[in-house]
Amino acid sequence: MSVPVFSLPKVIVFSLGSLLLLTTGCVEFKTMTLYSGEETVAPPQKPEKIELIVEPIILKNDLTDVWGLEKTVCKDASLSSDVTYNGDAALLLTWDRAVPDCEWAGIGIGWDSYAGKDISELIDYAAIELHVRTQEGKMFGLPIVLTLEDYSGGMGFAYTGNKYFERASIDEKWQKVVVPLRSFDMKIENLDPTNIKQLMFELQQSGSIYLADVQLVFYEPAPQTAWLVEAPLPDPLAMPKQLFADGFINNNGWGLITDACQTFDLSTTEHAEGTQSIHAKWSDPAGTCKNMAIGVSWNKWFPVDITGIEDRTALKFKIKTAAGSFSQLPIKVAFEDYERTNSQPATLLSKYVAGGQYNTQWQEVTIPMAAFGGGIDKTNVKQLLFKFEQSGDVFIDDVRLVNQ
């Protein structure tokens, strides 16, 4: 009988040293550092003078480098010697973007003979200062977008908001509007601040102003004060909701202006409640006046969802005429959403007023919410509007939303 032969398996033994020698041939060791972040680039130092960096005068008595002065269907621009600023002629701008076929309205200034301008060292330290006044009346906003353009077509934008005004409104007296360079959005359209071509004024909505003495100036923001977190907003659908009583709720109303078409202000001589009412006097027999309206937000300009309250809510207010008695008034009331769409308006008809007549005695108007119909996004309501047509003279007070 043969005996099977078994072969023993070979055992390979590695020492620690040989293992290390084998592994070092295929492993790369990297030097580790405790900090791998990028170095912070220090902002440029404030220059001693702006003129050492760039020409500071953008517009002053000379229209050589200004384009867009030709008259169009919606804009007129001309140099006026009748109204001046410190003896210098002013540029009169009049525009209305609502005119049909108005594609764009504005002007451009390629100051310093259109030389490429590097303002990168000034962004944290300078602002564009302009001097403005109205041709007539008051403007509670300045609907102008300042646009810096570079030589590659990049752009930066800043809106001339009220926070840059010297006073609360633009009126018939000259005032400064100072827009910091830091406020320009330079990222969306990739503005290159080292190669600026021009400054453009894009005119929006409508207006008529004088513009003078546009320049770059040193600017330091006012010291920041500690601000409090606002308390939670009250439920905007909790009724009653007072929209006007001696003033607009939360001071969130607009339209108290005086111009050739209208005089809308607060009156202390006539009031149904409290000490003040809205006095609205207007005249537009030809139908050519724009924006004869008053608006108010009752939720600090946050959107309001009014779906589901139409059947149980009404708008109430008190009204009286300055003279005469009428079965209806040329006033329309509507709600507006944040797409600027208006609801079906409710004209002040006899059926909405107690006694069926609007006269020189205070009368209460009640308009059911259902009367405003559809046409708007009811989940995104912005404000209540009073729109005035033809001509009239009335006092309005105690405006509120109530449960019926």
TORMI-684505 format. One line per 10 residues: number of its first residue (from 1); for each residue x, y, z of C-alpha. Coordinates in nm, 3 decimals. Layout:
TORMI-684505
NUM = X,Y,Z; ...
***
This chain:
TORMI-684505
1 = 0.000,0.000,0.000; 0.136,0.336,-0.092; 0.129,0.608,0.164; 0.008,0.951,0.042; 0.260,1.228,0.070; 0.131,1.566,0.194; 0.327,1.882,0.112; 0.324,2.144,0.384; 0.225,2.498,0.284; 0.504,2.745,0.265
11 = 0.494,3.015,0.526; 0.629,3.351,0.422; 0.734,3.568,0.709; 0.777,3.943,0.671; 0.954,4.150,0.921; 0.820,4.493,1.003; 1.122,4.648,0.839; 1.070,4.465,0.512; 0.700,4.554,0.512; 0.787,4.917,0.542
21 = 1.037,4.884,0.261; 0.773,4.729,0.039; 0.507,4.986,0.114; 0.723,5.291,0.076; 0.758,5.219,-0.290; 0.389,5.290,-0.361; 0.282,5.545,-0.100; 0.353,5.916,-0.133; 0.386,6.113,0.187; 0.273,6.478,0.175
31 = 0.384,6.758,0.395; 0.093,6.874,0.615; 0.043,7.231,0.722; -0.163,7.361,1.008; -0.324,7.637,0.790; -0.413,7.606,0.424; -0.647,7.907,0.378; -0.584,8.189,0.134; -0.434,8.510,0.258; -0.688,8.791,0.298
41 = -0.628,9.076,0.057; -0.618,9.403,0.245; -0.849,9.673,0.104; -0.675,9.963,-0.069; -0.590,10.259,0.150; -0.798,10.572,0.122; -0.634,10.805,-0.130; -0.542,11.154,-0.023; -0.742,11.313,-0.306; -0.993,11.169,-0.552
51 = -0.837,11.361,-0.839; -0.515,11.165,-0.788; -0.710,10.853,-0.889; -0.975,10.970,-1.134; -1.139,11.286,-1.266; -1.407,11.365,-1.001; -1.627,11.600,-1.209; -1.887,11.397,-1.399; -2.133,11.670,-1.508; -2.093,12.044,-1.459
61 = -2.222,12.303,-1.705; -2.089,12.114,-2.009; -2.276,11.856,-2.217; -1.982,11.760,-2.440; -1.961,11.405,-2.305; -2.338,11.359,-2.260; -2.554,11.150,-2.492; -2.930,11.088,-2.496; -3.028,11.454,-2.519; -3.248,11.405,-2.825
71 = -3.622,11.426,-2.766; -3.810,11.094,-2.783; -4.173,10.990,-2.740; -4.124,10.959,-2.365; -3.826,11.178,-2.271; -3.705,11.534,-2.316; -3.367,11.663,-2.201; -3.228,12.015,-2.235; -2.984,12.252,-2.069; -3.171,12.521,-1.876
81 = -3.030,12.861,-1.793; -3.355,12.970,-1.624; -3.302,12.737,-1.328; -2.939,12.717,-1.217; -2.734,12.562,-0.940; -2.470,12.794,-0.793; -2.479,12.990,-1.116; -2.428,12.686,-1.336; -2.686,12.577,-1.592; -2.892,12.271,-1.498
91 = -3.007,11.978,-1.709; -3.388,11.957,-1.726; -3.513,11.597,-1.759; -3.882,11.520,-1.821; -4.002,11.165,-1.886; -4.296,10.924,-1.877; -4.219,10.555,-1.932; -4.591,10.471,-1.958; -4.612,10.633,-2.304; -4.667,10.371,-2.578
101 = -4.356,10.269,-2.776; -4.122,10.393,-2.503; -3.839,10.139,-2.519; -3.588,10.321,-2.296; -3.545,10.663,-2.138; -3.224,10.805,-2.003; -2.891,10.974,-2.064; -2.526,10.874,-2.045; -2.217,11.069,-1.937; -1.872,10.954,-2.051
111 = -1.693,11.197,-1.826; -1.325,11.281,-1.871; -1.367,11.253,-2.250; -1.460,10.885,-2.225; -1.120,10.788,-2.088; -1.109,10.451,-1.912; -1.138,10.520,-1.539; -1.014,10.301,-1.254; -1.239,10.352,-0.950; -1.144,10.028,-0.774
121 = -0.945,10.214,-0.506; -1.243,10.443,-0.436; -1.523,10.190,-0.390; -1.496,10.188,-0.010; -1.439,10.561,0.022; -1.639,10.754,-0.239; -1.992,10.820,-0.362; -2.163,10.977,-0.661; -2.314,11.307,-0.549; -2.580,11.479,-0.759
131 = -2.793,11.785,-0.700; -3.161,11.769,-0.795; -3.489,11.956,-0.759; -3.832,11.917,-0.916; -3.964,12.135,-1.190; -4.287,12.166,-0.991; -4.432,12.011,-0.676; -4.289,11.723,-0.474; -4.161,11.374,-0.546; -4.141,11.121,-0.263
141 = -3.909,10.904,-0.467; -3.653,10.950,-0.743; -3.716,10.670,-0.996; -3.368,10.664,-1.146; -3.124,10.374,-1.177; -2.760,10.484,-1.185; -2.562,10.252,-1.411; -2.184,10.233,-1.439; -2.064,10.066,-1.761; -1.713,9.944,-1.839
151 = -1.543,9.912,-2.177; -1.623,9.541,-2.205; -1.998,9.599,-2.159; -2.014,9.501,-1.792; -2.249,9.705,-1.576; -2.316,9.791,-1.213; -2.646,9.927,-1.085; -2.765,10.140,-0.792; -3.114,10.278,-0.729; -3.146,10.636,-0.605
161 = -3.353,10.540,-0.300; -3.492,10.780,-0.040; -3.220,10.684,0.208; -2.973,10.876,-0.007; -3.181,11.199,-0.002; -3.081,11.505,0.196; -3.449,11.558,0.287; -3.760,11.339,0.299; -3.878,11.433,-0.050; -3.754,11.598,-0.367
171 = -3.910,11.944,-0.396; -3.849,12.278,-0.567; -3.536,12.349,-0.363; -3.199,12.205,-0.455; -3.073,11.913,-0.248; -2.796,11.656,-0.256; -2.850,11.291,-0.337; -2.542,11.088,-0.239; -2.517,10.729,-0.368; -2.214,10.534,-0.233
181 = -2.008,10.339,-0.485; -2.033,10.046,-0.244; -2.411,10.034,-0.310; -2.363,9.947,-0.680; -2.431,9.582,-0.763; -2.123,9.500,-0.970; -2.155,9.119,-0.981; -2.475,9.053,-1.177; -2.346,9.215,-1.498; -1.973,9.168,-1.420
191 = -1.867,9.532,-1.394; -1.491,9.587,-1.416; -1.429,9.887,-1.187; -1.078,9.933,-1.327; -1.200,10.034,-1.674; -1.513,10.249,-1.640; -1.651,10.400,-1.960; -1.954,10.602,-1.848; -2.230,10.672,-1.598; -2.587,10.630,-1.722
201 = -2.915,10.755,-1.574; -3.198,10.512,-1.653; -3.526,10.698,-1.602; -3.818,10.492,-1.473; -4.189,10.565,-1.411; -4.231,10.943,-1.471; -4.096,11.272,-1.345; -3.959,11.615,-1.422; -3.640,11.725,-1.247; -3.342,11.952,-1.279
211 = -3.003,11.780,-1.248; -2.673,11.957,-1.181; -2.321,11.923,-1.045; -2.268,11.545,-1.059; -1.933,11.441,-0.912; -1.739,11.186,-0.711; -1.693,11.284,-0.347; -1.545,11.121,-0.040; -1.809,10.941,0.162; -1.822,10.783,0.505
221 = -2.138,10.599,0.612; -2.306,10.716,0.927; -2.210,10.510,1.232; -2.431,10.205,1.267; -2.653,10.210,1.570; -2.782,9.897,1.733; -3.119,9.798,1.593; -3.391,9.600,1.755; -3.548,9.294,1.606; -3.899,9.387,1.502
231 = -4.178,9.237,1.700; -4.382,8.975,1.514; -4.637,9.134,1.285; -4.999,9.126,1.400; -5.226,8.894,1.206; -5.316,9.100,0.895; -5.655,8.926,0.879; -5.749,8.996,1.241; -6.037,9.242,1.214; -6.097,9.527,1.255
241 = -5.783,9.660,1.088; -5.740,10.038,1.100; -5.565,10.159,0.782; -5.595,10.533,0.844; -5.672,10.730,1.160; -5.479,11.058,1.194; -5.214,10.888,0.978; -5.145,10.573,0.780; -5.099,10.250,0.975; -4.728,10.204,1.056
251 = -4.669,10.515,0.843; -4.693,10.281,0.542; -4.891,10.501,0.308; -4.800,10.712,0.006; -4.951,10.964,-0.236; -4.968,11.279,-0.023; -4.824,11.506,-0.290; -4.892,11.842,-0.451; -4.849,11.912,-0.822; -5.038,12.066,-1.113
261 = -5.300,11.788,-1.105; -5.356,11.726,-0.737; -5.322,11.847,-0.382; -5.332,11.549,-0.146; -5.238,11.622,0.214; -5.349,11.586,0.575; -5.610,11.828,0.709; -5.662,11.929,1.070; -5.965,12.147,0.991; -6.189,11.854,0.894
271 = -6.189,11.511,1.058; -6.450,11.248,1.138; -6.236,11.089,1.407; -5.924,11.201,1.591; -5.749,11.516,1.472; -5.668,11.465,1.102; -5.817,11.344,0.775; -5.695,11.304,0.418; -5.783,11.607,0.205; -5.787,11.512,-0.164
281 = -5.839,11.785,-0.423; -5.775,11.705,-0.788; -5.853,11.819,-1.142; -5.792,11.623,-1.462; -6.069,11.711,-1.710; -5.856,11.608,-2.009; -5.752,11.276,-1.856; -5.381,11.349,-1.901; -5.264,11.339,-1.539; -5.077,11.035,-1.411
291 = -5.071,10.860,-1.075; -5.351,11.048,-0.900; -5.372,10.788,-0.626; -5.318,10.711,-0.259; -5.202,10.372,-0.135; -5.156,10.201,0.201; -5.013,9.869,0.320; -5.154,9.730,0.645; -4.882,9.464,0.688; -4.561,9.673,0.671
301 = -4.534,9.596,0.299; -4.526,9.220,0.355; -4.767,9.027,0.127; -5.112,8.947,0.263; -5.315,8.638,0.174; -5.680,8.750,0.162; -5.825,8.429,0.021; -6.130,8.312,0.207; -6.230,8.643,0.367; -6.436,8.789,0.080
311 = -6.769,8.675,0.223; -6.713,8.808,0.573; -6.509,9.128,0.532; -6.577,9.481,0.411; -6.389,9.805,0.361; -6.533,10.097,0.557; -6.435,10.463,0.563; -6.589,10.804,0.617; -6.604,11.069,0.348; -6.743,11.417,0.294
321 = -6.730,11.656,0.001; -6.592,12.009,0.025; -6.906,12.130,-0.154; -7.214,11.988,-0.324; -7.409,11.663,-0.311; -7.352,11.370,-0.547; -7.497,11.024,-0.604; -7.151,10.897,-0.696; -6.792,11.022,-0.692; -6.512,10.977,-0.952
331 = -6.306,10.772,-0.707; -6.220,10.406,-0.754; -6.100,10.175,-0.479; -5.900,9.859,-0.554; -5.647,9.615,-0.414; -5.308,9.562,-0.580; -5.081,9.257,-0.568; -4.703,9.242,-0.591; -4.721,9.188,-0.968; -4.874,9.540,-0.984
341 = -5.206,9.391,-1.096; -5.520,9.563,-0.969; -5.842,9.397,-0.863; -6.170,9.494,-1.019; -6.218,9.851,-0.889; -6.521,9.962,-0.690; -6.642,10.307,-0.796; -6.799,10.511,-0.515; -7.162,10.459,-0.615; -7.471,10.558,-0.419
351 = -7.529,10.199,-0.303; -7.212,10.207,-0.094; -7.289,10.520,0.108; -7.538,10.563,0.390; -7.832,10.771,0.262; -7.733,10.724,-0.102; -7.565,11.066,-0.128; -7.213,11.199,-0.088; -7.236,11.549,0.058; -7.077,11.799,0.295
361 = -7.165,11.588,0.599; -6.951,11.294,0.704; -7.099,10.977,0.554; -6.988,10.617,0.606; -6.899,10.411,0.299; -6.921,10.031,0.314; -6.783,9.822,0.028; -6.801,9.442,0.066; -6.477,9.267,-0.023; -6.671,9.061,-0.277
371 = -6.729,9.382,-0.477; -6.361,9.393,-0.572; -6.391,9.071,-0.771; -6.088,8.890,-0.907; -5.800,8.976,-1.133; -5.525,8.967,-0.870; -5.322,8.707,-0.685; -5.512,8.708,-0.357; -5.228,8.526,-0.182; -4.986,8.811,-0.260
381 = -5.171,9.137,-0.191; -4.957,9.448,-0.153; -5.186,9.742,-0.077; -5.521,9.918,-0.090; -5.551,10.194,-0.352; -5.773,10.500,-0.390; -5.766,10.624,-0.751; -5.901,10.967,-0.843; -6.044,11.064,-1.184; -6.188,11.379,-1.350
391 = -6.204,11.636,-1.068; -6.319,11.659,-0.709; -6.256,11.780,-0.357; -6.319,11.544,-0.063; -6.207,11.454,0.287; -6.147,11.087,0.379; -6.106,10.950,0.731; -6.131,10.638,0.949; -6.034,10.385,0.678; -6.059,10.028,0.806
401 = -6.121,9.665,0.718; -6.395,9.504,0.928; -6.593,9.185,0.962; -6.943,9.225,0.823
***
